[in-house]
Amino acid sequence: MNQRIYSNTEIQEKISNAIKKFSDAELDKFCKKTHSKSVFDINMPLFLKVPEHFTDKEKTDAVKDGKGVNRWTWDFEFKRNGFSYAINTQWYARNDSYVQRWLQSVA
């Protein structure tokens, strides 16, 4: 069995807490697939950004991909400048070293 450095929940919580001190411009980079892929080796944006006024139903629908699978979670939601952010849920053992490196670089 492959030993993980972090659980998916730990990754989501640690990244969500760390990113709050980032500038708006830096945060917006993590709402793009290419930047998220280069930093964490994930295949979709780290964060999903929606208007803060979205209803619960709109937020629930927003985190689903084209096949109806939840790809982000609101469990570690944070808000900034009229927007709400959900974090990616798709983390695998291969991502752990990227997460660990990034967390160490922003500590």
Summary of the structure (lengths in Angstrom):
residues: 107
radius of gyration: 13.5
end to end distance: 30.0
largest distance: 43.4
contacts: 280
relative contact order: 0.23
helix: 44%
strand: 21%
